[in-house]
């Protein structure tokens, strides 16, 4: 049973926005329970409707379900620090971006941006379904593309652990201490009228 904090009780907003944006966070405590395939497909369906330049839809998602032959392959690409808690995930997802335009083969300078938008759709849909979807950069950046047989012209950009929320007490102490939804910088630190005037 989940004992994770409710983000809506921890986070505060300065302007009226949907609760869903505050509900999305990245806990590591997972229950180890199965997630049905229909819910997984809902995550990809949400990602499918992200905006993209020239409607290229550059994103590709590879995934492995725990207990299947692909699981060990995906799990092995993660860094040890992430394996510690990802062992209780129901699915592992690899996020891939096509780096060139299909229409002419030219480099696509916003491929990663568009793929990130698709990933955010996926993460928000997971929050709506009360699932954990934790994106990670802690994987083998060099070996991962080879392991996944990703061809030239495509780039592995992230991995995501998906599962049902669990009990933080199952985590190592240093991770359990961090199982809190984080706050965000004030708006004046990220948005200003006119030219760039941020100090950091």
C-alpha positions as semicolon CSV with decimal commas, in nm:
position;residue;x (nm);y (nm);z (nm)
1;X;0,000;0,000;0,000
2;X;0,129;0,345;-0,091
3;X;0,243;0,576;0,187
4;X;0,369;0,850;-0,044
5;X;0,282;1,212;0,041
6;X;0,001;1,381;-0,149
7;X;0,163;1,651;-0,367
8;X;-0,149;1,868;-0,343
9;X;-0,095;1,890;0,033
10;X;0,275;1,973;-0,002
11;X;0,302;2,197;-0,307
12;X;0,161;2,545;-0,357
13;X;0,077;2,736;-0,675
14;X;0,088;3,111;-0,726
15;X;-0,167;3,109;-1,008
16;X;-0,470;2,900;-1,090
17;X;-0,362;2,591;-1,287
18;X;-0,483;2,232;-1,310
19;X;-0,413;2,009;-1,011
20;X;-0,257;1,759;-1,250
21;X;0,058;1,969;-1,286
22;X;0,116;1,960;-0,911
23;X;0,024;1,592;-0,885
24;X;0,302;1,493;-1,123
25;X;0,624;1,418;-0,940
26;X;0,894;1,153;-0,948
27;X;0,891;0,925;-0,646
28;X;1,112;0,616;-0,633
29;X;0,900;0,408;-0,397
30;X;0,724;0,144;-0,606
31;X;0,501;-0,139;-0,485
32;X;0,620;-0,409;-0,724
33;X;0,258;-0,467;-0,830
34;X;0,170;-0,523;-1,195
35;X;0,029;-0,243;-1,408
36;X;-0,221;-0,360;-1,667
37;X;-0,128;-0,318;-2,030
38;X;-0,429;-0,099;-2,103
39;X;-0,295;0,165;-1,863
40;X;0,048;0,144;-2,027
41;X;-0,114;0,199;-2,366
42;X;-0,296;0,503;-2,224
43;X;0,044;0,653;-2,145
44;X;0,161;0,606;-2,504
45;X;-0,171;0,735;-2,637
46;X;-0,122;1,056;-2,439
47;X;0,232;1,088;-2,573
48;X;0,103;1,037;-2,928
49;X;-0,088;1,366;-2,915
50;X;0,206;1,591;-2,831
51;X;0,288;1,881;-3,066
52;X;0,579;1,844;-3,306
53;X;0,742;2,045;-3,582
54;X;0,585;1,970;-3,922
55;X;0,392;1,697;-3,738
56;X;0,707;1,481;-3,751
57;X;0,617;1,298;-3,429
58;X;0,986;1,222;-3,370
59;X;0,937;1,020;-3,052
60;X;0,971;0,642;-3,029
61;X;0,915;0,436;-2,715
62;X;1,065;0,096;-2,641
63;X;0,948;-0,087;-2,332
64;X;0,990;-0,398;-2,123
65;X;0,745;-0,556;-1,882
66;X;0,880;-0,704;-1,563
67;X;0,901;-1,081;-1,583
68;X;0,942;-1,093;-1,962
69;X;1,259;-1,175;-2,162
70;X;1,317;-0,804;-2,240
71;X;1,321;-0,697;-1,874
72;X;1,680;-0,796;-1,799
73;X;1,799;-0,615;-2,112
74;X;1,634;-0,287;-2,010
75;X;1,721;-0,326;-1,643
76;X;2,085;-0,388;-1,732
77;X;2,111;-0,053;-1,912
78;X;2,029;0,138;-1,592
79;X;2,301;0,259;-1,360
80;X;2,327;0,067;-1,035
81;X;2,191;0,362;-0,835
82;X;1,866;0,339;-1,031
83;X;1,851;-0,041;-1,032
84;X;1,819;-0,026;-0,653
85;X;1,463;0,107;-0,677
86;X;1,367;0,026;-1,038
87;X;1,361;-0,343;-0,948
88;X;1,006;-0,280;-0,822
89;X;0,883;-0,112;-1,142
90;X;0,620;-0,278;-1,359
91;X;0,763;-0,143;-1,684
92;X;1,080;0,024;-1,805
93;X;1,055;0,257;-2,103
94;X;1,332;0,388;-2,328
95;X;1,257;0,723;-2,493
96;X;1,409;0,769;-2,839
97;X;1,412;1,070;-3,072
98;X;1,448;1,068;-3,449
99;X;1,715;1,331;-3,522
100;X;1,637;1,397;-3,890
101;X;1,324;1,499;-4,079
102;X;1,143;1,216;-4,254
103;X;1,040;1,450;-4,535
104;X;1,392;1,548;-4,647
105;X;1,653;1,381;-4,426
106;X;1,784;1,712;-4,292
107;X;1,885;1,748;-3,925
108;X;1,591;1,833;-3,701
109;X;1,709;2,090;-3,443
110;X;1,401;2,046;-3,221
111;X;1,377;1,666;-3,220
112;X;1,471;1,643;-2,852
113;X;1,234;1,926;-2,760
114;X;0,941;1,757;-2,934
115;X;1,026;1,421;-2,781
116;X;1,037;1,588;-2,440
117;X;0,687;1,723;-2,500
118;X;0,565;1,370;-2,576
119;X;0,735;1,241;-2,262
120;X;0,565;1,509;-2,053
121;X;0,227;1,403;-2,192
122;X;0,310;1,049;-2,084
123;X;0,413;1,162;-1,735
124;X;0,099;1,369;-1,686
125;X;-0,124;1,083;-1,798
126;X;0,052;0,859;-1,547
127;X;-0,016;1,111;-1,272
128;X;-0,381;1,118;-1,375
129;X;-0,391;0,737;-1,339
130;X;-0,218;0,754;-0,998
131;X;0,084;0,572;-1,138
132;X;0,449;0,650;-1,076
133;X;0,635;0,745;-1,394
134;X;0,989;0,847;-1,303
135;X;1,211;0,972;-1,589
136;X;1,584;0,907;-1,562
137;X;1,913;1,011;-1,717
138;X;2,097;0,751;-1,507
139;X;2,164;0,486;-1,770
140;X;2,444;0,372;-1,998
141;X;2,442;0,649;-2,260
142;X;2,706;0,482;-2,474
143;X;2,605;0,119;-2,447
144;X;2,229;0,168;-2,424
145;X;2,170;0,251;-2,792
146;X;2,366;-0,059;-2,895
147;X;2,180;-0,277;-2,647
148;X;1,846;-0,153;-2,778
149;X;1,958;-0,183;-3,141
150;X;1,884;0,186;-3,202
151;X;1,998;0,279;-3,553
152;X;2,193;0,584;-3,663
153;X;1,975;0,892;-3,686
154;X;1,793;0,811;-3,365
155;X;1,900;0,913;-3,015
156;X;1,826;0,753;-2,679
157;X;1,718;1,049;-2,464
158;X;1,575;0,912;-2,138
159;X;1,440;0,610;-1,957
160;X;1,125;0,595;-1,747
161;X;1,026;0,357;-1,467
162;X;0,651;0,299;-1,445
163;X;0,472;0,131;-1,157
164;X;0,226;0,162;-0,875
165;X;0,323;0,382;-0,580
166;X;0,478;0,202;-0,286
167;X;0,611;0,253;0,064
168;X;0,919;0,478;0,101
169;X;1,034;0,255;0,388
170;X;1,129;-0,007;0,128
171;X;1,397;0,228;-0,009
172;X;1,750;0,274;0,122
173;X;1,753;0,542;0,392
174;X;1,919;0,809;0,176
175;X;1,650;0,769;-0,090
176;X;1,361;0,743;0,155
177;X;1,457;1,083;0,296
178;X;1,412;1,237;-0,049
179;X;1,062;1,097;-0,111
180;X;0,892;1,435;-0,105
181;X;0,741;1,635;-0,391
182;X;0,973;1,927;-0,464
183;X;0,877;2,291;-0,498
184;X;0,962;2,512;-0,797
185;X;1,144;2,839;-0,850
186;X;0,928;3,153;-0,832
187;X;0,802;3,278;-1,167
188;X;1,032;3,580;-1,170
189;X;1,325;3,338;-1,180
190;X;1,204;3,172;-1,501
191;X;0,988;3,423;-1,693
192;X;1,050;3,791;-1,770
193;X;0,937;4,039;-2,031
194;X;1,200;4,152;-2,277
195;X;1,554;4,030;-2,339
196;X;1,752;3,792;-2,120
197;X;1,823;3,939;-1,777
198;X;1,844;3,633;-1,554
199;X;2,142;3,607;-1,322
200;X;2,157;3,228;-1,338
